[in-house]
Amino acid sequence: MESLPPVWLGVSILVPFGLALLVRPRLEARYILSAAPAQATKNQFGVDLALPLAAGTLVVIFNRVVHGFPMGSGLSLLLGILILAFFLALDTALARERQLIHTATTTPSAATPPKRLYPMTRRFSLVAVAATLCVTLVISLVILRDFAWLAEAANTAERIETAQRSVLVEVLFIMIILLGMVTNLIISYSKNLHLLFQNETRVLEQVSNGDLSRFVPVTTNDEFGFIAGHTNTMIRGLRHRSRLVSALKVAEEVQQNLLPLRPPRIAGVDLAGVSQYCDETGGDYFDYLELPDGRLGIIVADAADHGIGSALHMATARAFMRFAAHHYRHPADLMEVVNRDLTCDGGATGRFITAFFLEIDVSGRRLRWSRAGHEPALVFDPTTRQFSALDGKGIALGVDETASYRSSEKKDWSAGSIILIGTDGIHEARNTDGEYFGHQRLRDLIAQHHEEDAEAIKEIILEAVDAFRDGFPMEDDLTLVAIKLR
């Protein structure tokens, strides 16, 4: 090549590389811009490596055919082009990845994790090995060529010293060029890592502040891509949970509004009721029903299980009970009407409801009640200080459409008598030792505080149950209605 005029040598090199530059936008549009982000980076590297090699091959073939250049000089030129193209292709691929990261940041989508993981350690290893081979090969070729040149040119001490300086300068120059290209790659890759880390931390900071509006862009198939994809999966799960919690909050508000805000004012009867749920919603329920002739109906019910399903079942039962109260005759009839409607409406679900209905006739000083598989109401007589139960037979509601129920009756009561209607969430409350609250503690509380009004008795029982649990979570819904007969 030394015998060829520089102008012709320059033309023979620039023309193929100019053609490569003209072809590059078409290849970029076809193989890079239309590809997926992770594949686009690989395609960018492949295009920018292949084009210089193709151009260099044309230069070598042209000069070999036209000017008769030796094959060794052509291969040396091609090797130099390969090394330079390798570093340039890596740099443009990293720049492409950086551009894709910026684009994905401005137009984020809920991308999923990559299908295959390409570890960063593997990428680092391949680049390090390739860069080491390139540097070693260049240095080796330079040293071998310089040794040959020294053998020919160094025939005097002065020329040997000059040749040594020339070789040293040439090696240092090549080392500086290679070191600059490696440093540029490190800086370029560090920029990409900084962007990926910045995107991840920015979204996670927003998530920690309750903002679930953004996703992390997934632009690589390495560890950052997998972390980003799984972060997006987490955000989608949190969004679903947030919507679920909001829906449960609405359901909780609706169910609380279905419960009586305050007891009715009836002369001679002091009332207090409450329902506490172990979840946002529950299956327990109590209500006060206005009956004909000034009588008062009190219903306490407990749907199987707890949670949103039980709450919906209980809301249905409440509607049937309120409707049946408009045509009320006696407790057993109300139970049979509700049972028939509830079985027809939800019998196929296998769900059932236990219930206790109490009718209080103040003017006639009479109690009438009916049970549907529920706990008997507990009665405390202050004159005898004895407990009795308002018992009776009857299966749970919603099991058998043809089931019949029985009305029981009790006339007269002692002034100050206490009636407690509750669910099993009271006596089945447990503490950290696995011990149950039980019926006896409940009786002792009533006997000890029977002189208090109904509201105070209700609060005393709730506080006692809560203190007994001692931080152990509620396992079942709790409902009670305290009645004091004046």
Buried (B, 14 or more C-beta within 10 A) or exposed (E): BEEBEEEEBEEBBEBBBEBBEEBBEEBBEEBBEEBEBBEBBBBBBBBBBBBBBBBBBBBBEBBBEEEEBEEEBBEBBBBBBBBBBBBBBBBBBBBBBBBBBEEBBEEBEBBEBBEEEBEBEEEEEEBEEBBEEBBEBBBEBBEEEBEEBBEEBBEEEEEEEEBEEBBEEBBEEBBEEBEEBBEBBEEBBEBBEEBBEEBBEEBBEBBEEEEBEBBBBBBBBBBBBBBBBBBBBBBBEBEEEEEEEEEBEEBBEEBEEBBBEEBEEBEEBBBBBBBBBBBBBBBBBBBBBEBEEEBBBBBBBBBBEBBBBBBBBBBBBBBBBBEBBEEBEBBBBBBBBBBBBBBEBBBEEEBBBBBBBBBBBBEEEBBBBBBBBBBBBBBBBBEEEEBBEBEBEBBBBBBBEEBEBEBBEEEEBEEBBBBBBBBBBBBEBBBEEEEEBBEEBBBEBBBEBBEBBBBBBBBBBBEBBBEBBEEBEBEBBBBBBBBBBE
